[in-house]
Amino acid sequence: MPGAKTRRPAVTIADVARAAGVSRATVSRVMNGRSTVDPTISARVQEAAIELSYRPSNVARSLSLGRTTTVALVVPDLGNPVFQQILGGVSSAAGEDGYRVLVADSAEDPSSEAAIAREARHRCDALILVSPRMPDAALDALLPEVSPAVVINREVAGGAPSLVVDYADATVQVVEHLVELGHRRIAYLAGPAASVSDGARRRGLTLCCERHPDLEVVELTAGSDIAAGHAAAPAVLASRVTAAVAFNDLVSFGLLAALNEAGVAVPTDISVAGFDDIELARYATPGLTTVAVPQEELGRHAWRELHAVIDNTASVAEATRFGVRLEVRASTGPVPRTAARAETPAETPAAPAPHDSPAGDAEQAPAWALENGVPVLRRSADHVALSRYESGAGLPTIHSPRPYLHPVHSLAGVPLTESGPVDHRHHYGVSLAVADVNGTSHWGGRTFVTDVGPTLLPNHGRQTSTGTVIDPLSPNLLLDSVVWTDEHGEPQLDERRRIGARLLQDGWALEWRSTLHAAHGPLEIRSPATNGRPGAGYGGVFWRLPIAESTRVLSADGDGQDRAHGSTSPWVAFVQRHRDARGGERTTTTVLTQTSPARHWFLRSEEYPGACPALAWDTPLHVPAGGTVETGVVAALVDRELDAGEAAALAAGLR
């Protein structure tokens, strides 16, 4: 037929043998990579194959070798990102050796796991079992049938290499972190009953309880996925714990979502931690504290062990243990003060010192001390924690990482700062946050762009402590040297920071003074207001208070947010009524005064409570190269309601 194409016959191994002048067996050995063929003959065969465009048959090759060059991976739940990462590690490592990977999912069903494993093994050369759920006896019986095999996350008696993550130590690291933060009643959201790694976590919990006799662990039934964590939230809240440790990160995600839906703040009301450090953990809201497991390396190492067994070069099978690393993020924080005091409701706070002096007497004055590397301010008389100075190093880049004070408590233990709240995740206690320094955001979140509006830009800078010390002569004074860098890591300015504390006749005072030095060139400090958003002159030592049952603002210019916002009042005050976990009420007054020449107050009380003396209210602030600018606040924290006259008198004594 005109135009019809004639199919070219496929080139066979016999064609290559004739062209090279060798036998078909020799061609087969060359194509299969055998080293028993003379190099000269091998080269002749390779040239003939290239010239004839010969492609060996995978089926024929498998029959010749007695291998399929495939291995099977059996997992309990392929939807779990941990198992996906292990699969990725196995696949990439096996691919380098010419192998492919088949995957079988047992859907968390221990009863069908062995049958699935046997069927998978019939289709391939070897098997990798990841976190098998079947009982020990069933696993011991299965391994000889499916050999060669490697087991991940399960130590076996013998006959197969096993790779084990030290989840007991991982649990100890998480719980010790929470204990250091003051938590003594912790929930554990248990994983699948058949999970051996869940048993390892329980061993870690037991060890922690032995170390800390006052630690109470409440075990709650959960599972291994997001839905399990979401469903466990009511039980977590009913248990009145201050922290929850979930079986894995997925369970943590479900719990975080349910707590957010219920209006429970993390970590202000309850801390949450997980295991595995899957890729999404750092992007959770808030960022999830978890234990990092070398997931992909587990897969690569499993293949190396299995490949050695396949090639008969393996030594006696042994268990390989993998260590873990705690990743502390924003989902864990200090124990809520109201919860810490709930166990002793009849306790009456120690009376404040009956005087106001820079340090108070030695028995009463607040003092800083390093606790596990973190500066903590405590009242000397009873060691009650008044505040912590966090480095902020682990904050998300989009939040403009910076050191901050949180929590700050009144003498009666009422928290008067908020960190990472739902309304503005980039608000952190008391911090020096500035929206625009030479175009770089040290505030976090979106940047106001003229004629565009709030826009998320890749312009978030970082403040890094380079020398935090407690004054040896005045332990109530914390000194810090801070370097501000732009989004490219280039230094912008140097800061010298002084954070002091003293007792008052009717509470205590916290003083933050900062000197900004334009040591790396001139500075232009701006705000959304200077960029075209009227009234949004925020930027300075910003004090973010918690949302309370009610908040009332006082100032020298009158009552209410509208009178205080934009004013140059020498002081502003937040009178708040708080409700504790047991339904009781407390009233506090937070009086803020300025440490520098009068600036305009940026203040909010209706959307959220917070205030700062604005560095750039409606005009940019220019600091020449080598110049300095001073800023700060002095706050009085009182466990009762003050009227305007009392607040003004108290403020006058602070400056």
Secondary structure, DSSP 8 states (H G I E B T S, - for coil): -TT---------HHHHHHHHTS-HHHHHHHHTT-TTS-HHHHHHHHHHHHHTT----HHHHHHHHT--SEEEEEES-TTSHHHHHHHHHHHHHHHHTT-EEEEEE-TT-HHHHHHHHHHHHHTSSEEEEES--S-HHHHHHHHHHH-SEEEES---SSSS-EEEE-HHHHHHHHHHHHHHTT--EEEEEE--TT-HHHHHHHHHHHHHHHH-TT-EEEEEE--SSHHHHHHHHHHHHHTT-SEEEESSHHHHHHHHHHHHHTT--TTTT-EEE-SB--GGGGGSSS--BEEE--HHHHHHHHHHHHHHHHTT---S--EEEE--EEE--TT-----HHHHHHT-TT-------SS--SS--TTTSEEEEEETTEEEEEETTT--EEEEEE--TTS-GGG----EE---B-TT--B---BS-SS-TT-BSEEEEEEEETTEEES-S-EEETTTEEE--S-B-EEEES--EE-SS-TTEEEEEEEEE-TTS-EEEEEEEEEEEEEETTEEEEEEEEEEE-TTS-EEEE-TTTTT-TT---EEEEEE----SEEEEEETT-SSHHHHTT---SEEEEEEEEE-TTS-EEEEEEEEEESSS---EEEESSSS-EEEE-SSSSS-EEE-TT-EEEEEEEEEEESS---HHHHHHHHHHH-
